[in-house]
Structure formats: structure tokens, C-alpha cells
Amino acid sequence: MKPNKKKPASTRPVRTEKSGKESRPGILLWQLLLFAFAFILYGNTIPNRYALDDMYVTGKNPVTREGLKAIPEIFTSYYITMNAEEGGQHNFGYRPIAKATYAVEWQFFGENPHVSHFINVLLYALTGILLFRLLRRLLRNFHILFPFLTVMLFLAHPLHTEVVASLKNREELLSFACGLLTLIFFLKYYDTGRTINILWATLAFATGYLSKAGIMTFLAIIPLTFYFFTDIRPRKIVLMLVPLVTALLLAVVVPRLFLGETTRLIQFIENPLLTGAGIPERIGTSMMVLLFYLKMLVFPHPLGFYYGYNMIPITGPGNPLVWLSFAIHAALFVYAVVKIREKHILSYAILFYLISISLFSNLIAPPTGIVAERFLYAASLGFSLALVYLIFRLAGSAPEKAGIPQKTLTYTILAAVIIAIPATAKTIDRNRDWEDELTLYAADMPYLGNSAKANFIYATNLRSSVVERLKSGVPRNNIVPDARICIRHFRQAVRVYPSYADAWNNLGEVYLLLLNESDSAIQCFAQAAHYNPSFTAAYYNLGYTYQVTDRAEEAIPYYEKALELQPYEIRAMSNLAQVYQKTGQTEKAIKLNEDIIAIEPGLELPYINLGTYALRGGEAAKALEYFEKAATINPYNYELNMRLRNYFQRVGDSAKADYYLDLARRSGRPQQ
């Protein structure tokens, strides 16, 4: 394909002197201002720690902690591998680029979230410069204030806090930046005819896709941009896209050859549109989603770390807001189509927005969470373009007009600054919420009462924090207030979604483990089992609750049910063996412990159990054999070593008594 070296055709051919004759130092100054502005906006994220979902890519992630040697594994494995909430394993995604950057960081800086946050801010600042350079190339006939103010308001938009302040969302930063680079290199090819730029564009696109698949919208944005800002023929645009489509196919197909199919299923609480919603409900809810996006672009408050069910209720065509959203978006689309032959900047801005948001509208494929602020990251560029154009027009001039009066420019700058000040303040304030997970959740929960999963996430993480404090020696009375907060939010989760088995189960664990309220715990575990009859953990917890409250007979059927669902669940096998032994079913207890040894021969507990049974049956020699085997597996079990020491002391074997006493001391626990 040969490039078209003609000057781009435009209905606005006049180039203003202020735009066309900017010196290199002048352009550098504009870029430095944007770079500095990005750090003013997000510099206060650098002291933050790890937050929502960061464990998937950094923090305690066992893969990235290996540093550079983890990179081959990162490129040959799923993006996320985790235990599902209701059992099983979730494997999904292939986004190795962002994850690899964290492995590189670990190699040189270790566990340092502040370095990671700095790099995120740096990437955001560089994205601003890339965007400014791209807009200057596209808007040659526009006053330079137009691209500058567009990028300034884009950078300041508070919706971007989720992308920059969340380390996990570095994938969004990289994907969008690579999309801009792809477009820039194609434009360089168009301008210069150097085919090497096609290679660079393709590499940039592939890198962006391996960061996150959202870059696919650029397959539509690139031809749209070339239509509006060049006179290239459509056939050549199609040819230009061939290497991108080829790279995309390779990036999609090749990983599947060694990764296999994903096992990630979106749950009802994440997006109920995937569970039986009809076409009218799908369309109606999508219109509500699009209305939500417009509202957040204009008035980005309140912000939330997670939405999901039931923040955007499933609705059909009977909702008046559905028709309002349809009317607004239809009007925008019609206006863009009418103005498309003029190559009007508003037409481009609207189409850019609609294309960018299309993947997240729930019309094509329902995304996790129904809506998310990060979904608007690229799309907000279209909004910023339209906003700055309207500011120019309201100030009394078109931005592409030659000889714009100084008064108009002053009004334009003043209006943009008036908009930027509250946006900047909101962004800086929002960054503080992202200090860590619990700070973020506590800040957002007043606005997320209708989100079942947001309440679940907050309560679950707070519960884990409370358990850690208990383990560290904090008195139980000191954690009761936080335990009550956990209960309140788990209760809210099941109020929004009564069938939320995970929330019922975790609520029961709070009652049992933190508050010692066994009756309330039993009610919650029973609800979890009722709503999910295959929920192994619920049955195990029922058995455990009955066991620790001395109701051994009632524990047996629940442990047996848990093992029916998950036959080799070691904890259930061990606890059931204890219950069998306590209720006089010693043979069953022995059989279960022997089964545990066959499954996990490296565990000391079944040997201790068997030794205890033998001792109670008067078989001292057999008991001693089991106990010594357990001590061989774990030489630092304090209670076991003291038991063996006392036995050998009684039988007069001082050498062995001293040996086990020494092991007991080395276990780190004081002598009783």
C-alpha cells in the first residue's frame, strides 16, 4: 500500500498562525505543563499501599514476586488463577504485559507499592503527552489551545482515578497508550511513506492487546480518524488494518493452544443479564447503563470501587428513563451522522465516544460488574473533545477559525479552568480513598448499599483483618465493633440478594469465630446450604459448629455431606474422625485417619489421632509408634513433644526424654 502524500482534506482549510507556527520550545512547554499537571493530579497516590485486586498482579502475588525469572511463566499462563468463592478454580484472561512489568519491578525494588504507584502516574503523564501530540497532528487547523485544553480536561476527569490509583488497572493505562501509539505510527506512515511505521503500529497494537483487549475498539477508531482527518481512500484504510487484524488473530489463537479454555463464569451478583434476561430487558438495561455513563461523565459523583447487582436494576422498555436514554443517544448518533460528511469535530467526538463505550454497554457482551468507571477511560476523550469545542463556541468563536480574538481565548481558558478546578480537587481527594483496601471500601460503602458484592467484599476483607488482629494477640473485646460492621454489611448483601450463599456462609463464620454466637451461625450456614445445595464449606461449617458446641451426633451428617460433595477434604475427614471417636465409632475413626494418611502421608495429625485411639484402647506400644511417627513429620509440635518427653521420663529413658524436651524448647513455645 502506498501512502497518500496529499495534504489532508478538510472543510476547515485555514491554519491559524498561532497553531501552525508554534516553535519547538513552545510545544515542549505545553507538553511539560501537561506532564506536571498529571503529577499534580495523582502525585498523592504514590504513598498509597496495595488496594482492590492488586493481588492479581503484584503485592502478595506469588508469580510476580519471583522477579525476572517469572516472565516466561507469565507469558505462558492465565492472567488470573484463583479459588472460586463457592469452591473450584477460576482461570481466565491473558494479559501478560502489565503483569510482567510488576515482575520487573519486583526484581529491582522488591515489595514496594510506592514505586508501582509512581510508575502508574508516570504512564498517565506520558499518555497525556502522547494524546497531545496526536491531537496536534489531527487538528492542524485548530488553535493549539484546543488540543491542550482537551488533554488537560481529559487528565483531570475524576473517573480516571480507578485507572491510575489502582495498580491492577495499569493494564488500562498500557492498552490505551498503545492504542494512541498505533494511531500515531499509522499517521506517520501516511505522512512520510516510511513502511517501518506500519511495523511499529502493529507492535504497539499487539502490546496493547496483550495488556487488555479493550484496544480492539481502535480497529474502528483508526479508520474513523483517517476518514475525518485525511483524504485517504477507504480501500487503503482497509489494507492498513490487515496487519492489525493478523496480529489480533495471532494474539487470540496462539495463547489458547497452551492455555486451554477459561473457567471463569460471571455470577449473577456480577451481572444478572447473563442469567436468563430476555432481549427487552437486555436492551432496556443497556440504555440505563449508557445513561449512567453520561451522568458520570458530566457529574462524577459518587464514585464506587464496584457496582454489580443491584446498582443498575434489570429493566425493560416500560421504564421512562430507558426512553430518555434512547432519545439522547439516538439524537447524538443522528447528529454525528448528519455532520459526518462535513467532517465536523463534534461528529468525530460523538462517534469516538460511542465506539469506545460500545464494548461496555451490555449490548454486545455483558461485562463483569455491569458498569465500572474504568470502562469510560478511553471514551472520556470523546467527551473532552466535545466539551472543549462547546466552550470555544460559547466563548464566541470556532477553534479552527483564523484570528481568534484574545477576548475569546481568555473566556475559553477561564471556562476550562473553572471546570478543571473542581475536577482536580475531586481527583486528588478521591486518591486518598485508594490508600488501601479497607480505606477504599469504608469510603464507598455509603453509596453502594444496593451492591450485593460490594457489601460482601468489604465485610469479607474486614473479617480477614479482624482475624489477623486476633492472631496477633488483640483482645477479643477490641474487635467486637468491627465484627458488628462485618455483620451489618453481610446482612445488607443478603438483603439485596437473598440467595447469596457466600454471604450467608461468611456471615455465619463471623458469628461463630468472632462473636461465639453459635445459634446465629447455624442459622446462617443453613441458609447458605439451602441456597446452594452443593456448597461444601456450608456443610463443613455446620458440622464444625455442632462439633465445637458438644453436639457431636448432630455434626456427623453435615461432615458426611461435605465429604459426599468433596470426598478428599482433609479437614472434614479429620474432624469427622474425631466426632466418630467421640460417639464410640472408633473403627470408622481409624478408617478415616488411615484414608488421610493414604491421601496426605506428610501430615502428622492422623498419626496423632491414631496414637490417641490406641492409647485409649490400652495399646501403649502402638500409640508410641504413631506418636513418634508424627514427631518425625513435624519435630516442632510442642504438645506432642511434651507428651513424648513425659512418657519416656516415666519409663526411665532419660536420653529420649531429654531429646523431646529439647525439641519442645526449640518449638518456640514456653514449657507448661
N, C-alpha and C positions, 0 to 999 in steps of 0.2 A: 504494500500500500504506500503510495507516495503522498507526502503531506501537501496540504493546500497552503501555499505561502501568501495568499492574498490577505489583506487586512480584514479583520472580522467585520462582517456586515452588521449594521445596526441602524435602527431608526433614529438613533441619537448620535450622529457622527461627530459632533463638535467636542473637541477635547479642551478642557479648561486649562489655562496656563498653570494654575496652582497645582493641578493634578499631574499634568504632563511634564513639567519641568522641575519636579522635586529632585533635589540633589541627593547623592548617596548618604552624606551625613544627615540630611533631613529625614530620609527614610529610616536610617539607623536609629535616629532619635525616637520616631514613632514606635519602632519595634521595642526599644528599651523601655519606653513608657508602659507598653502592654506587658512586657516581661515583669517589670517591677510591680505592676498592678496585680498580676496573678499571685505574687508572693504576699502582697498586702492582704489579699482576699483569703489566702489559705496558709499563710505562714504560721498561724496559731494551731494548725493541725500537727505540726512537727513534734511537739511534746506529747502528743496522744499515744496511747498504747494500742494493743490489738482490740478489734471490735467484731461486729457481726460478720460471720462467715470467713473471717481471716484464717481460721484453722485449716481451711481447704487448700490454701496456697502457701501459708507461712505460719509464723507463731510456733505452735507445737506440732506442725505437720512433719511426720517422720521422714518423708521423702526429701523435701527441700532442706531439711536440717543436715543432710549429707553433703551439701555443697555441690561443687562441680561434678563430682562423680555420680550425682543423681540425675544429671541431664539425659543420659541415654534412657534411663527408666521413665523419666518424664515424657519423653517423645515416643515411648512405646507402651504407654499405659493410659487408662482413663484419667480424665481431669479430676474427677471426684470419686472416691471409693469410701463408702461409709455404711454403718449399720442402719437399717431402716428403723423407724420408730416402733413398728409393730413386728420386728423380727425380720431376718433375712438380710441380704446385702444389696446395696444400691451402687451400681457402676454406671457412670454416664459422662458424656461430654469429652471432647478432645480439644483442649485449649493449651497447648504446651508452652507457648511463648511467654505468657505472663508468669506462669509457674516457674519457668526456667530463670526468669530474672530474679526471682526470690532465692533460688538455689545459688545463683552467682553472689547475691548479697550475703547469704549465709557463709559462703566461702571466705569472704573478706571482712565481714563485720560481725558475724555471729548473730545471736538473738538481739537485734536492735531495731525495734519498731520505728524509732525516730529517723533512722536513715531511710527506711522504707517510705515513711510519710514525706520526707524531703524529696525523694525521687518522684513520688506522685505529683507533688507540687511543681517540680521541675518539668515533668512531662506535660502538665497542664499549661505551664507558661510557654513551652516550646510549641504546643498545639496552637496557642494564641498567635504566635509569630507565623506559623505555617498558614493559618487561616487568613491573617492579614496579607501575606504575600500572595495567596491565591486570589483574594478579593481584589487586590490592586491589579492583578493581571486581568481578571474578568471585567472589572469596572473601570476600564481605562478612561472612559469619558466622564467619569464621576469625580466630583471633588474628593480629595483624599480624606476629608473628614468623614465621608460616608463609610468607607471600609473600616476606618479607625473606630468610629463610634459603634459600628455594628459589632466589631470584635470586643470592644470594651463592655457593651451591654451583654453580649454572649458570655463573656468570662464572669461577669458579676451575677448572673442569674442564680438564685439560691437553690434551684432544682439540681444544680451540678454538685452540691455538697456530697450527695451519696456516691458520686463517681470519684471525687478527689479524696474525701476523708476516709473512705472505705478502701483498705488495701486490697481486698479481694477484687474490687472493681477497677484495678489497674488494667484489666482486660478491655474495659470500655475505652479507657484513655488510649491504649495502643491501637485498638481497632479503628477508632475514628481518626486518629492521627495518620494511620496508614491509608485510610480512605482519602484523606486530603492529599497525601503524598502521591497516591495513584493518579489522582486528577492533575496534580501539578506536573508530573512527568509526562502525561499524555499531552498536556498543553505545550510543554517544552518540545515534544516531538512535532506537534503541529506547527509551532513557531520556527523551529530550526531544521526540521527534516532529519535529525540525527536518530537513527533507529535504536541506538543504545538506550534511549529513554523509554522505549517500549519494554525492554527487558527490566529496567528499574521499576517501571509502573507495575509490571507483573509480579516482581518480587515483593513490592510494597503491598500489593493486594493479597498475595498468598500469606505474607506475615500477618496482615490484619485479620484474615480469616482464621489463622491458627491462634490468634488472640481471642477472637469471638466472631461468631457467624453473622452478627449484625451488619458487618461490612457489605453483605450481599446487596443491600439497598443501593449501593454505589453502581451496581450493574444497570440500574435505571437512572441514577443521578448523573452519571458520566455522559450518556447520550443527551439527556435533558440539558446539561450545561453546555455541551458543544453546540446544540441547536440554538440556544439563546445567545451565545457569546462568540460564535464563529460562523463562517459560511460553509462549513464542511458539508459534503453530501451525505445523505442518510446511509448509502451503501458503505461508505468509508467508515462511518461510525460503527456499523455492524462488524466490519472487518477488524476494527480496533479492539472490539470486545472479545474476539476469538481467543487470544492468549489468556485473557482473564477467565473465561468460561473453562478453558482447558485446565488452567491452574486450579480452579474451583473443583472440577470433577476429580482431579488427582487428589486434592486435599480431602475430599469426601470419601472417595473409594479406597485409597491406599490404607488409611488407618483401620478401616473395617476388616481388612484382610488379616490383621493380627489382634485386633481388639474384640471382634465379635459384636454381637448385639448388646445394646444397653439394657439395663434392668431398672431404669428409673421410671416410675409411674407417678404422674401428678395426682395427688389426692384431692378429694372433694373440698377439703378446707383450703387448698391452694387455689383451685379454680373449678367451681361447680359446673361450668359449661361443658366439661368433659364427661359428665355423668348423666347422660340422658336428656340434656336440654334440646328442645326442638329448634327448627330454623327460625321461627318467630322470636323465641327467647334469645337465640344466638344473635340475631340482628339487633333486637331491642337493647340487649345488654351491651353490645358493641357500640351502639350510639351513646349509651350512658358513659362508657369508657372514654370515648372521644370527647364528650362534653367535659368529663373530669380533667382530661389533659389540657383542654383550652382554659379551663378555670385555673389550673395550676400554673400555666404559663403567665396568665395575667395577674393572678394573686396567689403566690406560692406559700400558702399557709392554711392549715398546719401541715407540717411535713411528718412523714412516718417511715419507720425502718422496714415495715412490712404491712401489706394490705390483706389480700386474700379474702376468703369468705368471712363475713358478710358485709364488707365495706362497700362493695358495689353490688347491690342486690340483683338477682336474676329478675329481669323484667321483660315484658312483651310490648307489642305496639299500643297497648291501652294506656301507657304512661305518657302524659303530655310532654315530659322532658325528653322522651325519645324523639318526638316530632320536632321539638325545639332544636335538638342537636342535629337532626336530619336537615332541617331548614338552613341552619347555619353552615353546615358542611357542604350542602348542595349549592348554596349561594357562593361560597368560596370557590368551589370547583367550577361552577359555571363562569364566574368572573375570570378565573385563571384561563379557561378555555377560550373565552371571548378575546382576552388580551394576548393570547399566545402568538398570534400572527404578528402582533406589534413587538414581540419580544420584550414585553414590559417587565420591569424588575419585580412588581408585585405578583405577576403571574408566575415567575420563577420561584419566588419565595413561597407562595402557596403550594405549588406542586412539589417543591423540595420538602416542605413540611409533611404533606400528605403521603409522599413516598416513604419518608423516613419513619413515620409513625405507623405505617401500614402493617408491619410485622407484629406490632404490639396492640393492634386494635381489637383483637379477639375474633376478627372475621376470618383471617387466614388460618391461624393456629393459636388456640388459647395458651398464653404463656403462664408460667408459674407466678402466682400471686395476683392474677387478673390485671393489676396495674402496678407500676413502680416508677419512681421518679427518674431512675437511670434510663428508662426507656425513652425519655424526652431529651436525652443529651444531644444527639445529632439533630433531632427535629427542631430543637430550640434555635438553631441557626436560621431556619426559615422565618421563625417568629421575630428574631432580632433584625433580620433584613427588612421585613415589612414594617417593624416599629420605627426604625431609623428613617426609612423612606417617608413614612407618615409624619414624623417630626419635621423633616425638611419641608414637606408640603404645607403643614400648618404654620411653619415659620415664614412662609411666603415665597418659596422657590422650589423648583425641582433640583435634586442633587446633581443631575447631569447637565444642567443649564450653564452656559458660559457666563462668566462675570457675575457670580452670585454676590449680592450686596453684603457688606460686612455686617450690617444690622441683622440680616437673616442668619448668617453664620453664628453671630453672638446668641441669638434666640435659640438656635439649634443646639449649640453647646450647652447653654443654660438648661434647656429641657432635658437633654441627655444626662446631665449631672444630677438634676433633680430626681430623675428615675434611678440613677446609679447609686445615689447615697443610701436610700433605704434598702436597696438590694444588697449593697455591700455590707451594711450593718446586719441584715438578716443572715447573710452568709457567714460572717465572722462569728456571730452569736451561735449559729447552728453548728459550727465546727466544734464548739465546746461540748455539745451533746455527744459527739463521736469520741470522747475521751477514752472510753472503754465500753464493753458490752452493757454492763448494768447501768451505767450513767445514761447511755442511749435509750435503753428500754424504759427506765424510770421517767425520762423526759417526755417520751412519746405516748406513754400509756393513757394519759388523759384524753387523747384524741383518737385512740384506737379501741374504744370499747366494743365496737362491732366486729373486730377482727379476732376470730377464734384462735388462729395460730399465733398472732402477736401476743395475746394474753398467755398462751401456752409457752411460748419461747421465753418470755420474761419470767414467768413463775418457775420454769424448769431450770433456768440459769441461776436464779436467786436461790433455789433449793440447793443446787450444787455448791454455791458459795457458802451457804449455811452449814452444809455437811462438812466442808473443808474446815470451817471455823471450829466446829465441834471436835474434829480430829486433832486440831492444834491445841485443844485444851480450854477453849472458851466455855464458860459455864452455860449449861442448858438454858437457864432463865434469860440469859442475854440474847438468845437467838429467837425467843418466842415472838417478838414483834415482827421480824422478817418472815417467820413461819406463817404468821397470820396473813401477811401480804401475799405469800405464795398461795394460800388457800383462797383468798379473795379473787386472785386472777385465774386460778384453775376453775373456780366456780363460775367466773364470767365466761371462760372458754366453753364450758359445757352448757351455759345458759344460751349462748349464741348458737352452739351446735350440740344438742343433747346427745348425739351418737358418737361423740369424740372419745373413743375408748382410751387413747393415750392419756388424755387429760384426766379421765376418771382414775386411771391406774396411778398416775403421778400424784394426784390429789390424795389417794389412799396412802401412798408412801410418806407424804408429809404428815398425815395424821398419825401414822404408826411410828415412824422413825424419829420425828422431831417433837411430836407432842404426846406420844404414848396414849393416843386415843384409839384403842383397838376396834371398838364397835363402829366408829365412824369410818375407820379404814376398811373394815369388812364390807360395809355398805358400798363404798366406792369401788373396791376390787370386784364386787359382784356386778356392779353396773358396767364395768369395763368388759367383763366376761360376757355379759348379756348382749352388749352392742357389737362385740367381736368374739364369737364363739371359738375362734382359732387363736386367740391371744394367749400364748403360753405364759407370759410374765404375769398376767392377771391371776391365772390358776396357781402359779407358784406362790405369788404373794398371799393368796387366800390360805394356802397350806401353811406358809410360814407364820402368818398371823395367828392361826389356830394353834400352831406348834408352840410359839413363844408365850401364849396365854394359857398353856397347860390344858389344851383341848385336843390331845393327840388323835383321838378317834376321828374327830371332825376334819383333821388335817389330811388324813390318808387319801380320801377320794380326790382331793384337789391336786395333791402331788402326783397321784396316778394319772389324772387327766393331763397334767403338764407333760408327763413322760409319754403319754399316748401321742401328744402333738409333737413333741421333740424328744425322741427316745434316748438320746445320749446327753441330756442336760445334766452335767455333773452335780451342780448344786442341788437340784431336785432329787437326784438319786441318793446323794449323801444324806440329805435331810429326811427323805422318806425312810432310809435305813435306820436312822435314829428313832423315828416315830415307830417303825415296826418293832425295834428292840424294846422300846418303852412300853409298848402294848403287848409284849410277850411273844411276838412273832419273830423270834431270833433267827430261825432258818432263812426267812425272807431277807432279814437284815444282812446276814452273812452273804447271801447270794448277790445282793445289790453291791456290797463292797467289793466282792470278787469281780463283778462286772466292771466296776470303776477301775480297778487295777488293770483289767484287760484293755480298757479304753485309754487310760492315762496312767501308765506304770510309774510315772515320775512324781506322783502325789503322795504325800505322807499320811494324809487324813484317813484313807481307807485302812491302812495298816494300824493306825492308832485305834480306829473303831474295832477292827478285828481283835486287836490285843485286849481292848476293854471287854469285849464279849467273852473272850477266852478266860480272862481273869475272873469275871463274874461266874463263869462256869467251873471254876476250880482248876483250870488248866494253866498253871503258872508258867511252866516251861514254854508252852506255845505262845502265851501272852508276851513273854520276854523276847521271843524270836520276832514277833511282829513289831514290838516297840523299838528294838534295835534296828530293824529294817527301816522304820520310819526315821530314826535318828541318822541313819546313813544318808537318806534322801535329803533331809533338812537338818544339818548339825546344829542349827541355832534356834531351835524351838525350845524356849525357856522352860515351859511347863513339862514337856516331855523329858528334857534332860534332868530336871529336878526329880521327876518320878523315877527315872533310872538310877540316879545317884542315891536316892533314898533306899531303893530296892537293894542295890549292891552293898550299901552300908549295913543293911540289916543282915545280909548273908555273909558279911565279913570279907568281901572282896574290896579292900581299900583302894587298890590300883584303879579299878574301874569306877569306883565311887568318885575318886579324885578326878578322873578323866571327864566324867559327865558334869561334875561341878565346874570344872574349867570351861567346858562348852557353855554351860548356863551363864557363867560370868561374861563370857565373850559375846553372848547374845545381845548384850546391851541393856538388859533389864536388871533391876536390883534383886538381890536374894530376898525371898519372903521369910 
